[in-house]
Structure formats: structure tokens, C-alpha cells
Amino acid sequence: MAVAVILEFDGGTLDQYEQVIEKMGFEHEGTGGPGGLFHWVTKTDNGFRVTDVWATREDFEKFSEEQIVPYSQEAGLPEPQIEFVEVHNYLTAA
């Protein structure tokens, strides 16, 4: 079952986010990690928020362990607050 993952990086900057994305080899409006269905990032009053939809929680956890955590630590990002929510439905572009 698909899962939404909301990561709150309080104290993080969009420049740090960009460093992580660059290390992963991703481009703006490109494709994401294996099992990733949707990704967007917004600036917040205290940092930034990443909202993803993944095919499974396991897909996210594997990708997080292999790429998100090490690259985030390398960029000096604080540990995020993470919320998981089961997805009832999602739509994609035609």
C-alpha cells in the first residue's frame, strides 16, 4: 500500500536540501528514487518540509537508509520529524 511520508526539517535550509538532491544525482522536475511516486518541497517558517508518496514504507526506509540519512548528515541537516500516513488514492499525470 502506498504511504505518504512527511519530513519536517526544522532549522534546515533550502540550500542544504539542494546539496542533498545534488549528491543523489536528481534534477528538478526529474525522477526520484526507486519506489518514489511523488515528491515536493516547501519552505516553512522554521526550515523546510518534504512531502513524498512512496509505493511502500519499505521502499522509503531502504532509500532513506542508503541515501537520505547519509547525505543529509553530510549537508549538516538536523534530524527530521517524520510522519507516515497510508494513502487511500493518488493520481498521476496523463
Protein Blocks (a to p, Z undefined) as FASTA:
>chain_A
ZZddddddehiafklmmmmmmmnopaehiacdehiabdcddddfklcadddddfbfklmm
mmmmmmmmmmmmmnopacddddddddfbdcddZZ
